[in-house]
Amino acid sequence: MMRIEKVVRYDWNYAEYIVTDGINNIICMCVSVPLPDNKSPQAGMEVSMLYAFAFDDIKIVKIIKEEDKYFLIKKGTSYFNYKMRGRIVDKEKALVKIDGLLISLEYHFENGFPSYYSIGDFIDFKVDRLDCSIK
């Protein structure tokens, strides 16, 4: 389960959280504020989805070598960006999982991943930011 570990910043229409799956902690911008019933985001609230955002198209690279098939989250040089390696769990919806983090690449792959990719494949990709929505 993904949840808010810490609310870093919250304003009426903007929020930043540290989101955790119990293994990894990542910085996310929240796309679902204000919350229903004017609730304030709190540590422990469940995160339903992470969304990959990039200023340019996200390029994915299939990992071929068996020894390179592992999960990776590496902080980039700017505040929000990351280099990531995960496993495809839904090809049509462009969903990737890294440990317990579920990341949607649907904004960049509206019709799903190209036919070259299969469920279970590991891919590398870079994001300028991760957005999240609260359950």
C-alpha positions in Angstrom: 0.0 0.0 0.0 1.2 3.5 -0.9 0.6 6.2 1.7 1.7 9.7 2.7 4.7 9.4 4.9 5.0 13.2 5.4 3.2 16.3 4.2 6.1 18.5 3.0 4.0 21.5 1.9 0.2 22.1 1.7 -1.6 25.1 0.3 -5.2 25.3 -0.9 -4.5 24.0 -4.4 -0.9 22.6 -4.1 0.7 19.9 -2.0 3.9 18.0 -1.8 4.3 14.7 0.0 6.8 12.1 0.8 5.1 9.0 -0.4 6.2 5.5 0.9 5.4 1.9 0.2 7.3 0.9 3.3 10.5 0.3 1.3 10.9 3.5 -0.8 10.3 7.1 -0.1 9.7 9.5 -3.0 8.8 13.2 -3.3 5.5 13.7 -5.1 3.3 16.6 -6.1 -0.4 16.0 -5.3 -2.9 16.5 -8.1 -6.0 15.8 -6.0 -6.1 18.9 -3.7 -8.2 20.3 -2.4 -9.5 17.0 -0.9 -13.2 16.3 -0.7 -15.0 17.8 2.3 -12.1 20.3 2.7 -10.0 17.7 4.5 -6.3 18.4 4.9 -3.9 15.8 3.7 -2.3 13.9 6.6 0.5 11.4 7.1 -1.0 7.8 6.8 -3.5 8.7 4.1 -3.6 6.1 1.3 -2.2 7.1 -2.2 -4.2 5.5 -5.0 -1.8 6.2 -7.9 1.5 7.8 -8.9 1.6 9.5 -12.3 4.9 10.0 -14.2 5.3 13.5 -15.7 8.0 14.7 -18.0 8.3 18.0 -19.9 9.2 16.0 -23.0 8.1 12.5 -24.0 9.2 9.8 -21.6 11.5 7.3 -23.2 11.4 3.8 -21.9 14.2 1.2 -22.4 13.6 -2.5 -22.0 16.1 -4.2 -19.8 17.5 -7.3 -21.5 20.3 -8.7 -19.2 19.0 -10.8 -16.3 21.5 -9.3 -13.9 20.1 -5.8 -14.6 16.5 -6.8 -13.8 16.0 -5.2 -10.4 14.0 -2.2 -9.0 15.7 1.2 -9.0 14.8 4.6 -7.8 17.6 7.2 -8.1 17.1 10.8 -7.2 17.9 13.2 -10.1 19.6 16.5 -10.0 16.5 18.6 -9.5 14.0 18.5 -6.7 11.3 16.3 -8.2 13.1 14.2 -10.9 14.0 10.5 -10.7 15.6 7.8 -12.8 13.5 4.6 -12.3 13.5 1.0 -13.2 10.4 -1.1 -12.7 8.4 -4.0 -14.0 5.4 -3.6 -16.3 2.3 -4.9 -14.6 -0.3 -3.6 -17.1 0.7 -3.1 -20.7 -2.6 -1.5 -21.9 -2.8 1.0 -19.1 0.9 1.6 -19.1 1.4 0.7 -15.4 4.8 0.0 -13.9 5.5 -1.3 -10.4 8.6 -0.6 -8.3 8.3 -2.7 -5.1 5.0 -1.4 -3.7 4.9 1.8 -5.8 2.4 1.8 -8.7 3.3 4.3 -11.4 1.1 5.2 -14.4 2.8 6.3 -17.6 -0.6 6.7 -19.3 -0.1 10.4 -20.1 2.8 9.5 -22.4 1.5 6.1 -23.6 -2.2 6.8 -24.1 -2.6 3.6 -26.1 -0.4 1.4 -23.8 3.1 0.3 -24.3 4.3 -0.6 -27.8 4.0 -4.2 -28.8 7.7 -4.8 -28.2 7.0 -4.8 -24.4 5.3 -7.4 -22.3 3.9 -7.8 -18.8 6.8 -8.6 -16.6 9.4 -6.7 -18.6 11.7 -4.4 -16.7 12.1 -0.9 -18.1 14.2 2.2 -17.3 12.7 5.6 -17.6 13.2 9.2 -16.2 10.6 11.5 -14.9 10.7 15.2 -14.2 8.1 14.8 -11.5 5.8 12.3 -9.9 2.2 13.4 -9.2 -0.1 11.4 -6.9 -3.7 11.2 -6.1 -5.2 10.4 -2.7 -7.7 7.5 -2.3 
